[in-house]
Every structure is written in structure tokens, then in C-alpha cells.
Amino acid sequence: MNAIIEIKDLYKIYKDQAQEVRAVNSVTLSVGEGEFTAIVGPSGSGKTTLLNLIGGLDTPTSGSLSIAGKDISRLPGKQMTTFRLHHIGFIFQSYNLIPVLTAKENVAFVMELQGRKRDEIDRRATELLHAVGLGDRMDSRPAKLSGGQQQRVAVARALASKPQLVLADEPTANLDSKSAENLLDIMEQLNRQEGVTFIFSTHDPRIMAKAKRIVTLEDGTIVNNEQRMAE
């Protein structure tokens, strides 16, 4: 299995007056293509910081971080934005949908930024919304959708750009139990169908149960990296 993520001796250090906080502390990690991986640990362990570094939303203090063979740890802002647009999808805890756009328009938006043809955008947005069980809600704006439905739109949007990697930060935190289970089943199915690597930052034991790899952080350091057998 080829590695989609290669991290070597990665640090993210914040300085608050005289105090130094090592949010990510000497992390080395390799994640293979198509993996379904959970980054876990207590609050303040560095999960979200590590996810933000992998997604290029934050810059490491030192170390190297490669996605799909490209070292992104020192990419200038515009190049990083372009790289994210074509290689990485994001699912946020708070959904982050554009309120004035319909479900279909939210999914289509990232493809419009990529400059894809209109018929391709329309076809893929429709296919993805059907795949997440929202074929009958494509014209609904976020305010008319439940939390679970909004997060399913966010999953469709994350996959719309045909990324190699999807990063999900506590994607089930605001959902009821049934919605969370449904969402996880959908993501697991799309992971198999599309071959996209999923990495979660999570406290949710339901995600941990489905993950094929569990990476445990404490104080910014990996204390366990457990690879599970595929079912």
C-alpha cells in the first residue's frame, strides 16, 4: 500500500509569554492510501492541531509533512490553497455550509472553484447527494435540513472535488446517535467505493470501532499507533 501521508519529526510550538506549548511534539506517522484512520486522545492532546497541519490550515514549527508525495510543510499560501482544492476534502463539526446556497449548490461550489465543466459538476453533485441519501433534498437550503442532513451534505461536498484525502474534525459531535451511525455507514461505504483516505479527529467510540487504524495522542505525542486487520 502506498503512503498518502508521510510525517517526520513534526512539531507545532505555541509561545505564550514565557511559556512554550508543544501542541504537536515530535510526531512521525505514515498513513496508506484508502485507510480509515481515527486520531484519538483527551481534550488538549493535539488532535485538531495535527489535523489542521495535515490539511495545510496551519504551518508546522519544524519537521516535514508530505501529502501524495508533495511536501506541504513550507508551501506558500496561494500554492497551499490550490493544493487543498484539488487533493483534500474537509468535514467540520459545525458543517460550515453556505446558508444561502441549496444542498446541491453547496456540493457544486468546490467543483466550480476547480473550473470543472457545468455538466460534470451537475452530474457529480447529483450522484453524491443520492449516495448520501439526500436525492430528495437537493434544492433545500441548510436551514431547512436537520443536523444529520447538513453533515451528509458536508460529506458530499468533501468528496465532490475527487480528493485523495478527507479530513473530518469531530464530524459526529453535534449529531444524535442514529444520525451519527447513519453518517458513519455512509462514510465507510464511500471510503470503499471512492478509495479515498479518511482521517478523523474524534472522541466518538463509534468512529473508533470502525477505524482500521487508531492513532492515540497525549500531550502532542503519539503514544499508540494501532493497525487493525481489514474485516
One Martini backbone bead per residue (centre of mass of N, CA, C, O) as a GRO file, in nm:
protein
  231
    1MET     BB    1   0.093   0.038   0.025
    2ASN     BB    2   0.061   0.357  -0.029
    3ALA     BB    3   0.149   0.667   0.078
    4ILE     BB    4  -0.028   0.971   0.156
    5ILE     BB    5   0.123   1.003   0.442
    6GLU     BB    6   0.423   1.193   0.555
    7ILE     BB    7   0.564   1.207   0.882
    8LYS     BB    8   0.847   1.405   1.027
    9ASP     BB    9   0.922   1.542   1.308
   10LEU     BB   10   0.667   1.704   1.424
   11TYR     BB   11   0.604   2.057   1.500
   12LYS     BB   12   0.395   2.256   1.738
   13ILE     BB   13   0.468   2.584   1.865
   14TYR     BB   14   0.359   2.773   2.140
   15LYS     BB   15   0.387   3.118   2.255
   16ASP     BB   16   0.326   3.229   2.602
   17GLN     BB   17   0.533   3.425   2.663
   18ALA     BB   18   0.724   3.209   2.862
   19GLN     BB   19   0.552   2.990   2.736
   20GLU     BB   20   0.558   2.646   2.609
   21VAL     BB   21   0.363   2.480   2.352
   22ARG     BB   22   0.332   2.135   2.250
   23ALA     BB   23   0.092   2.037   2.041
   24VAL     BB   24   0.322   1.913   1.856
   25ASN     BB   25   0.545   1.619   1.938
   26SER     BB   26   0.729   1.439   1.748
   27VAL     BB   27   0.580   1.345   1.475
   28THR     BB   28   0.545   1.011   1.334
   29LEU     BB   29   0.374   0.930   1.015
   30SER     BB   30   0.193   0.669   0.831
   31VAL     BB   31  -0.049   0.676   0.554
   32GLY     BB   32  -0.251   0.497   0.362
   33GLU     BB   33  -0.424   0.431   0.104
   34GLY     BB   34  -0.764   0.407   0.206
   35GLU     BB   35  -0.782   0.479   0.488
   36PHE     BB   36  -0.942   0.442   0.829
   37THR     BB   37  -0.868   0.702   1.052
   38ALA     BB   38  -0.804   0.758   1.407
   39ILE     BB   39  -0.772   1.043   1.613
   40VAL     BB   40  -0.687   1.022   1.956
   41GLY     BB   41  -0.784   1.184   2.268
   42PRO     BB   42  -0.770   1.414   2.476
   43SER     BB   43  -0.817   1.712   2.559
   44GLY     BB   44  -0.526   1.872   2.436
   45SER     BB   45  -0.351   1.650   2.258
   46GLY     BB   46  -0.358   1.752   1.924
   47LYS     BB   47  -0.564   1.666   1.705
   48THR     BB   48  -0.648   1.929   1.554
   49THR     BB   49  -0.367   2.029   1.492
   50LEU     BB   50  -0.283   1.789   1.317
   51LEU     BB   51  -0.510   1.816   1.112
   52ASN     BB   52  -0.435   2.109   1.023
   53LEU     BB   53  -0.155   2.032   0.916
   54ILE     BB   54  -0.246   1.824   0.704
   55GLY     BB   55  -0.447   2.055   0.567
   56GLY     BB   56  -0.291   2.343   0.567
   57LEU     BB   57  -0.412   2.540   0.811
   58ASP     BB   58  -0.121   2.493   0.922
   59THR     BB   59   0.211   2.557   1.047
   60PRO     BB   60   0.496   2.424   1.112
   61THR     BB   61   0.782   2.457   1.298
   62SER     BB   62   0.873   2.153   1.232
   63GLY     BB   63   0.937   1.946   0.982
   64SER     BB   64   0.763   1.695   0.785
   65LEU     BB   65   0.491   1.710   0.519
   66SER     BB   66   0.330   1.467   0.316
   67ILE     BB   67   0.115   1.477   0.020
   68ALA     BB   68   0.127   1.287  -0.238
   69GLY     BB   69   0.454   1.370  -0.242
   70LYS     BB   70   0.399   1.658  -0.106
   71ASP     BB   71   0.555   1.918   0.046
   72ILE     BB   72   0.356   2.134   0.272
   73SER     BB   73   0.519   2.280   0.512
   74ARG     BB   74   0.623   2.538   0.291
   75LEU     BB   75   0.384   2.645   0.150
   76PRO     BB   76   0.247   2.883   0.001
   77GLY     BB   77  -0.064   3.003   0.020
   78LYS     BB   78  -0.164   2.965  -0.279
   79GLN     BB   79  -0.055   2.676  -0.316
   80MET     BB   80  -0.215   2.554  -0.079
   81THR     BB   81  -0.497   2.617  -0.183
   82THR     BB   82  -0.471   2.452  -0.445
   83PHE     BB   83  -0.403   2.182  -0.318
   84ARG     BB   84  -0.659   2.149  -0.149
   85LEU     BB   85  -0.869   2.166  -0.382
   86HIS     BB   86  -0.742   1.880  -0.521
   87HIS     BB   87  -0.673   1.680  -0.241
   88ILE     BB   88  -0.874   1.808  -0.008
   89GLY     BB   89  -1.116   1.724   0.232
   90PHE     BB   90  -1.381   1.869   0.447
   91ILE     BB   91  -1.506   1.801   0.790
   92PHE     BB   92  -1.711   1.968   1.012
   93GLN     BB   93  -1.873   2.005   1.308
   94SER     BB   94  -2.035   2.284   1.181
   95TYR     BB   95  -2.033   2.214   0.853
   96ASN     BB   96  -1.998   2.489   0.673
   97LEU     BB   97  -2.231   2.600   0.521
   98ILE     BB   98  -2.396   2.781   0.276
   99PRO     BB   99  -2.696   2.932   0.347
  100VAL     BB  100  -2.780   3.044   0.039
  101LEU     BB  101  -2.743   2.750  -0.042
  102THR     BB  102  -2.797   2.466  -0.163
  103ALA     BB  103  -2.705   2.152  -0.148
  104LYS     BB  104  -2.606   2.140  -0.442
  105GLU     BB  105  -2.445   2.410  -0.437
  106ASN     BB  106  -2.247   2.327  -0.216
  107VAL     BB  107  -2.123   2.088  -0.375
  108ALA     BB  108  -2.050   2.255  -0.642
  109PHE     BB  109  -1.855   2.484  -0.554
  110VAL     BB  110  -1.575   2.338  -0.559
  111MET     BB  111  -1.591   2.273  -0.868
  112GLU     BB  112  -1.599   2.565  -0.962
  113LEU     BB  113  -1.316   2.635  -0.849
  114GLN     BB  114  -1.182   2.415  -1.046
  115GLY     BB  115  -1.324   2.445  -1.343
  116ARG     BB  116  -1.554   2.279  -1.418
  117LYS     BB  117  -1.792   2.142  -1.589
  118ARG     BB  118  -2.127   2.171  -1.568
  119ASP     BB  119  -2.212   1.872  -1.625
  120GLU     BB  120  -2.018   1.749  -1.416
  121ILE     BB  121  -2.119   1.897  -1.168
  122ASP     BB  122  -2.413   1.802  -1.179
  123ARG     BB  123  -2.361   1.496  -1.173
  124ARG     BB  124  -2.191   1.473  -0.909
  125ALA     BB  125  -2.382   1.611  -0.711
  126THR     BB  126  -2.614   1.414  -0.756
  127GLU     BB  127  -2.469   1.148  -0.685
  128LEU     BB  128  -2.380   1.226  -0.392
  129LEU     BB  129  -2.664   1.287  -0.275
  130HIS     BB  130  -2.764   1.003  -0.323
  131ALA     BB  131  -2.539   0.854  -0.158
  132VAL     BB  132  -2.644   1.027   0.117
  133GLY     BB  133  -2.972   1.042   0.100
  134LEU     BB  134  -3.045   1.346  -0.076
  135GLY     BB  135  -3.218   1.345  -0.349
  136ASP     BB  136  -3.483   1.509  -0.210
  137ARG     BB  137  -3.276   1.778  -0.100
  138MET     BB  138  -3.119   1.961  -0.316
  139ASP     BB  139  -3.312   2.241  -0.277
  140SER     BB  140  -3.214   2.271   0.010
  141ARG     BB  141  -3.144   2.456   0.270
  142PRO     BB  142  -2.986   2.430   0.567
  143ALA     BB  143  -3.233   2.535   0.750
  144LYS     BB  144  -3.410   2.272   0.630
  145LEU     BB  145  -3.202   2.096   0.783
  146SER     BB  146  -3.067   1.874   0.957
  147GLY     BB  147  -2.782   1.793   1.105
  148GLY     BB  148  -2.742   1.523   0.953
  149GLN     BB  149  -2.795   1.641   0.670
  150GLN     BB  150  -2.572   1.854   0.670
  151GLN     BB  151  -2.340   1.648   0.705
  152ARG     BB  152  -2.397   1.500   0.437
  153VAL     BB  153  -2.336   1.740   0.261
  154ALA     BB  154  -2.041   1.767   0.362
  155VAL     BB  155  -1.951   1.496   0.249
  156ALA     BB  156  -2.016   1.551  -0.046
  157ARG     BB  157  -1.833   1.801  -0.067
  158ALA     BB  158  -1.561   1.662   0.009
  159LEU     BB  159  -1.589   1.462  -0.260
  160ALA     BB  160  -1.630   1.643  -0.519
  161SER     BB  161  -1.307   1.693  -0.591
  162LYS     BB  162  -1.155   1.424  -0.579
  163PRO     BB  163  -0.996   1.337  -0.337
  164GLN     BB  164  -0.743   1.166  -0.147
  165LEU     BB  165  -0.841   1.339   0.113
  166VAL     BB  166  -1.021   1.318   0.432
  167LEU     BB  167  -1.107   1.558   0.685
  168ALA     BB  168  -1.240   1.491   1.025
  169ASP     BB  169  -1.381   1.706   1.277
  170GLU     BB  170  -1.595   1.589   1.473
  171PRO     BB  171  -1.859   1.488   1.286
  172THR     BB  172  -2.059   1.369   1.543
  173ALA     BB  173  -2.095   1.576   1.787
  174ASN     BB  174  -2.397   1.710   1.677
  175LEU     BB  175  -2.525   1.420   1.687
  176ASP     BB  176  -2.725   1.182   1.694
  177SER     BB  177  -2.704   0.849   1.706
  178LYS     BB  178  -2.841   0.778   1.433
  179SER     BB  179  -2.697   0.989   1.255
  180ALA     BB  180  -2.410   0.890   1.316
  181GLU     BB  181  -2.440   0.603   1.205
  182ASN     BB  182  -2.523   0.682   0.918
  183LEU     BB  183  -2.274   0.850   0.849
  184LEU     BB  184  -2.061   0.625   0.890
  185ASP     BB  185  -2.170   0.432   0.676
  186ILE     BB  186  -2.130   0.627   0.441
  187MET     BB  187  -1.823   0.674   0.472
  188GLU     BB  188  -1.741   0.378   0.448
  189GLN     BB  189  -1.858   0.334   0.164
  190LEU     BB  190  -1.700   0.567   0.022
  191ASN     BB  191  -1.421   0.461   0.090
  192ARG     BB  192  -1.453   0.207  -0.089
  193GLN     BB  193  -1.555   0.331  -0.363
  194GLU     BB  194  -1.329   0.583  -0.385
  195GLY     BB  195  -1.049   0.542  -0.217
  196VAL     BB  196  -1.053   0.729   0.023
  197THR     BB  197  -0.895   0.896   0.267
  198PHE     BB  198  -0.963   0.879   0.620
  199ILE     BB  199  -0.950   1.139   0.882
  200PHE     BB  200  -0.999   1.145   1.234
  201SER     BB  201  -1.118   1.359   1.487
  202THR     BB  202  -1.189   1.193   1.808
  203HIS     BB  203  -1.432   1.059   2.073
  204ASP     BB  204  -1.584   0.842   1.910
  205PRO     BB  205  -1.646   0.504   1.945
  206ARG     BB  206  -1.774   0.452   1.662
  207ILE     BB  207  -1.526   0.531   1.499
  208MET     BB  208  -1.320   0.345   1.634
  209ALA     BB  209  -1.467   0.077   1.550
  210LYS     BB  210  -1.419   0.137   1.226
  211ALA     BB  211  -1.134   0.169   1.240
  212LYS     BB  212  -0.809   0.062   1.102
  213ARG     BB  213  -0.685   0.311   1.266
  214ILE     BB  214  -0.516   0.403   1.579
  215VAL     BB  215  -0.429   0.730   1.698
  216THR     BB  216  -0.259   0.821   1.995
  217LEU     BB  217  -0.277   1.115   2.194
  218GLU     BB  218  -0.031   1.290   2.411
  219ASP     BB  219   0.088   1.588   2.436
  220GLY     BB  220   0.150   1.564   2.105
  221THR     BB  221   0.197   1.247   2.130
  222ILE     BB  222   0.257   0.935   2.022
  223VAL     BB  223   0.145   0.632   2.209
  224ASN     BB  224  -0.035   0.502   1.965
  225ASN     BB  225  -0.028   0.256   1.674
  226GLU     BB  226  -0.314   0.092   1.547
  227GLN     BB  227  -0.339  -0.183   1.341
  228ARG     BB  228  -0.603  -0.318   1.166
  229MET     BB  229  -0.782  -0.558   1.045
  230ALA     BB  230  -0.945  -0.636   0.780
  231GLU     BB  231  -1.281  -0.753   0.728
   0.00000   0.00000   0.00000
